[in-house]
Amino acid sequence: MPYVEIEGQNFYYSGHKRKDGLPLLFCHGSGGGHHHWLYQLKNLPPFINPLSVDLPGHGRSEGKAREDIGLYRDWLRRFVKALGLEQFLLGGHSMGGALALAYALQYPEEVRGLILVGTGARLRVRPAFLEELSRGSVPEAMLESLYDPDAPGELVKRGRREIENSDPSVYLADLKACDSFDIMECLHRIKAPTLIICGSEDRMTPVKYSRFLDQNIPRSRLEIIDKAGHMVMLEQPEAVNRAIAQFVEEDLL
């Protein structure tokens, strides 16, 4: 299994760094893991070389979750350097999208393009969510907001089990990081070609968030995926993969 060691701790990623194909590094959302990009790791065309990382304190990675997107960005820079990536596509879902945006602002020369999935330039979190997580339990309303109401039952059950078996303190740290994130006034500085993807039924980061990104990032395109909620890359993987492949072919190759 591929791990990278940084300052004595091991961090997991899925996929294999190859010489062929444009590297595409995916970052998951709050409390998530590399497996949230399972269908992208398996099914993107060969001109894309996808990788997916477990952020610190998540999945199979050691370390602790951060309470600030800037701290995740600083860690990601060390991870990228340890992996030997020089120029690459950076993709992120929800909190991972915030991380991708922050990275592109700080290190624009490294980011060939951005793929932002179910995210926003500002990610305020309901105070009630933070309060309940601080008491050690995951809010039921948060669980109910992740998927389209008509999403397959088994997918929803798996998602619920994953969250219920996770450490609430990880979600609390991640959502604190989201709550303090705000780059609404900085989007015009992002020069990389950007694909913005959002599920039409996303209740966590509604379509209006993605429209704002599209209106303010100079070189962007927006794809709204029907019959999908916040976990659009798991709910409608074929549509998401088509959008990514088309974006790479038309804007980056």
Buried (B, 14 or more C-beta within 10 A) or exposed (E): EEBBEBEEEEBBBBBEBEEEBBBBBBBBBBBBBBBBBBBBBEBBEEEBBBBBBBBBBBBBBBBEBBBBBBBBBBBBBEBBEEBEBEEBBBBBBBBBBBBBBBBBBBBEEBBBBBBBBBBBBBBEBBEEBBEBBEEEEBBEEBBEBBBBEEBEEEBBEEBBEBBEEBEBBBBBBBBBBBBBBBBEEEBEEBEBBBBBBBBBBBBBBBBEBBBBBBEBBEEBBBBBBEBBBBBBBBBBBEBBBBBBBEBBEEBBE
